[in-house]
Amino acid sequence: MLSWLMLCCLMVGYGCENDLAEVQRLATEEDLGKEVATDVRLIYSDSAIVRVQVESPRMIRYTDKKEPRQEFPEGLTAHFYAPNLQETSTLSAGYGVRYEREQRVVLRDSVVWHSINGEQLETEELIWDEKNERIHTDKFVVIRRPGEIIYGYGFEASQDFDRARIKAIEGRIKVKEPPAPDSGAPQR
């Protein structure tokens, strides 16, 4: 009976041996430093007040000590809120990355920001400097406001977009608003 038990222990011990090639195939060095999440919803708050909600189909968090970052390779949408939880604006992009150590967010590929006041910013790249609370780009921008469209290169703003300026304005187009249906003006 004792020899049968020893034989079973030896067989179990032999069966649990790890094949190093198999372990290396399953866990490459690249995979060890990252976490992947799908259908992500992140909520950022300040003093228990929700400020931003970020949604993305996929997020990769790199845990590299030199450059920890969160990458959104399939795009993201961010909703910004006032202290009363009223949504003030939304921002969407086809790609985004947040560099944790630098406190910097880079958004690329069809970046669009909408405010509740009817303003819209479109560009191919937008950078948010969290530490200095500034947003900027050196790329071509289009700003649409009720009644006008502004084109230019380069943009700077406070992180809440309250104080903004275009560095090199290319053109400004006044858009004629159609008369309201009840204004009594003839309609065409």
C-alpha positions in Angstrom: 0.0 0.0 0.0 2.8 2.4 0.9 4.7 1.8 -2.4 1.5 2.4 -4.4 1.0 5.7 -2.6 4.6 6.7 -3.3 4.2 5.8 -7.0 1.0 8.0 -7.2 2.9 10.9 -5.6 5.8 10.6 -8.1 3.3 10.5 -11.0 1.5 13.6 -9.7 4.8 15.4 -9.2 6.0 14.5 -12.6 2.6 15.6 -14.2 2.8 19.1 -12.7 6.2 19.9 -14.2 6.0 23.2 -16.2 7.3 23.3 -19.7 9.3 26.6 -19.9 8.6 27.1 -23.6 4.9 26.8 -22.9 5.0 29.3 -20.0 7.0 31.8 -22.1 4.5 31.4 -25.0 1.6 32.1 -22.7 3.1 35.0 -20.8 5.4 37.1 -23.1 7.3 39.9 -21.5 5.1 42.4 -23.3 2.0 41.0 -21.7 3.4 41.0 -18.2 3.4 44.8 -18.0 -0.2 45.5 -19.1 -3.8 45.1 -18.1 -6.6 45.0 -20.7 -10.2 46.0 -20.0 -13.2 46.1 -22.3 -16.4 48.2 -22.1 -14.7 50.7 -19.8 -16.3 53.4 -17.8 -14.0 55.5 -15.7 -15.2 58.3 -13.3 -12.8 61.0 -12.2 -13.8 63.1 -9.2 -12.4 66.0 -7.2 -13.3 66.2 -3.5 -16.1 63.6 -4.1 -17.6 65.7 -6.9 -17.8 63.9 -10.3 -15.9 65.9 -12.9 -15.4 63.6 -15.9 -16.7 60.2 -17.0 -14.7 58.4 -19.7 -16.2 55.6 -21.8 -14.2 53.3 -24.1 -14.7 50.0 -25.8 -11.1 49.0 -24.8 -8.4 50.3 -22.4 -4.9 49.0 -22.0 -3.1 50.0 -18.8 0.7 49.7 -19.0 2.2 49.3 -15.6 5.8 50.1 -16.7 7.5 51.9 -13.9 9.3 54.4 -16.2 6.2 55.3 -18.3 2.9 54.1 -16.8 0.0 55.0 -19.1 -3.6 54.2 -20.1 -4.2 53.7 -23.8 -7.6 53.8 -25.5 -6.7 52.2 -29.0 -10.4 52.0 -30.1 -11.3 55.6 -29.1 -13.1 57.2 -26.2 -15.8 59.6 -25.2 -15.5 61.9 -22.2 -18.4 63.7 -20.5 -17.5 66.7 -18.4 -19.8 67.8 -15.5 -20.4 71.0 -13.5 -20.4 70.6 -9.7 -24.2 70.2 -9.8 -23.7 67.1 -12.1 -25.1 68.9 -15.2 -23.1 67.8 -18.3 -21.2 70.8 -19.7 -19.5 69.3 -22.7 -18.4 66.1 -24.4 -15.2 65.1 -26.1 -14.6 62.2 -28.5 -11.5 60.8 -30.2 -10.6 57.8 -32.3 -7.5 57.2 -30.1 -6.2 58.4 -26.7 -3.4 57.9 -24.2 -2.9 59.2 -20.7 0.6 59.4 -19.4 0.3 59.1 -15.7 3.7 60.4 -14.6 3.6 63.4 -16.9 -0.1 64.1 -16.1 -0.7 64.6 -19.9 -3.5 63.3 -22.2 -3.0 63.0 -25.9 -6.1 62.6 -28.1 -5.8 61.9 -31.9 -7.9 60.9 -34.9 -11.1 62.9 -35.4 -11.1 64.8 -32.1 -14.4 66.6 -31.5 -15.5 68.7 -28.5 -19.1 69.9 -28.0 -20.4 72.3 -25.4 -23.9 72.7 -24.2 -23.7 76.3 -25.6 -23.6 75.0 -29.1 -19.9 75.4 -29.6 -17.8 72.7 -31.4 -14.1 72.2 -31.8 -12.7 69.8 -34.4 -9.0 68.8 -34.8 -6.8 65.8 -35.4 -4.9 66.1 -32.1 -5.6 67.7 -28.8 -3.2 67.6 -25.7 -4.5 68.1 -22.1 -1.8 69.2 -19.6 -3.5 68.2 -16.4 -0.9 69.7 -14.1 -1.2 73.2 -15.7 -4.9 72.8 -16.5 -4.4 73.7 -20.1 -5.5 72.2 -23.5 -3.6 72.9 -26.7 -2.8 71.8 -30.2 -0.6 73.0 -33.1 -2.8 71.3 -35.7 -5.5 72.7 -37.9 -8.7 73.5 -36.0 -12.3 74.3 -36.9 -14.5 76.0 -34.3 -18.2 76.3 -34.9 -20.3 78.6 -32.8 -23.9 79.7 -33.4 -23.6 82.1 -36.3 -19.9 81.6 -37.2 -17.2 79.1 -38.2 -13.5 79.9 -37.5 -10.6 78.1 -39.1 -7.0 78.2 -37.9 -3.8 76.5 -36.8 -3.0 76.1 -33.2 -5.4 76.3 -30.2 -5.0 77.0 -26.5 -7.6 76.9 -23.8 -8.2 76.4 -20.1 -9.2 72.9 -19.3 -12.9 73.9 -19.1 -12.6 75.7 -22.5 -13.8 79.0 -20.9 -10.7 81.0 -22.1 -9.7 79.9 -25.5 -7.8 81.3 -28.5 -6.7 80.2 -31.9 -3.1 81.0 -32.6 -3.3 81.6 -36.4 -6.8 82.3 -37.7 -7.2 81.4 -41.4 -10.7 82.7 -41.9 -14.0 83.5 -40.3 -17.3 82.8 -41.9 -20.6 84.4 -40.6 -23.4 82.0 -41.0 -26.8 83.6 -41.7 -29.4 82.1 -39.4 -32.7 81.2 -41.1 -35.7 83.1 -39.8 -37.6 81.3 -37.1 -40.9 79.8 -38.3 -43.1 82.0 -36.1 -41.3 85.3 -36.8 -43.7 86.3 -39.5 -40.9 86.6 -42.1 -41.6 85.1 -45.5 -40.1 81.6 -45.8 -38.3 80.4 -48.9 
